[in-house]
């Protein structure tokens, strides 16, 4: 059993209604619609092909430093 039982539904973005995303940030913080929309998109994990390609580009770029 956890100290806090947080039941968060999946993130859904609706342009008219806004986002159902819950941000657990300190204080009342304004988050722009553009940011909420981007945060509602699925992201690539460290095991996905797009991430692997991005990581390889970063490693190659860092070697130039």
N, C-alpha and C positions, 0 to 999 in steps of 0.2 A: 504494500500500500504506500502511496506517495503522500508526502505532506500536503501537497495541493493536487486536487483532482481537476485538471483542466481538460475540458472536452471542447476542442476546437473543430468546427466543421471545415470542409475543404474550402479553399479560397476561390471565390467567384467574383469576377468583376463585371459590373453592370453599369454602363455609362450613365443611364438615367438615375439609377438608385445609388450608385457609388460602390464601394468595395465592402465586403464583409470581413476583410482582413483585420485581425486584432494585432496591434503593435504594442508590445510591452516595453515601451520606452518611458523614461521618467518625465513626468509633467505633461501638460497639454502641449502637444507638438503638432504643428501643421505639416502635413505631408501632401505634396502636390498630386494632382490626378495623374500626371505623367509618371511619377515615381510609383504610385499605387498600381498603375496599369502594368509597368515593367515588372514589378514584384509579383504580380499574379501569373506571370508566364512561367511555364515549366523551365527548370534550369538543367544544364548538363552536369552529370556527376563526374567524378574523377576517373571513372571507368568507361566513359563514353568516347566515341571517336572524335567528336568536335573538341572535347577538352584535351585529348591526347595531342591533337594537331596544334591547338593553342599553346599548350605547354612546351611542345617542341620548338615552336617559334620563339617563345620567351627564353628558353635555354640557349638557343642559337644567338639571340640578341644580347643576352648577358655575357656570352663569351667574348663579345667585342669590347666589353668594358675592361 
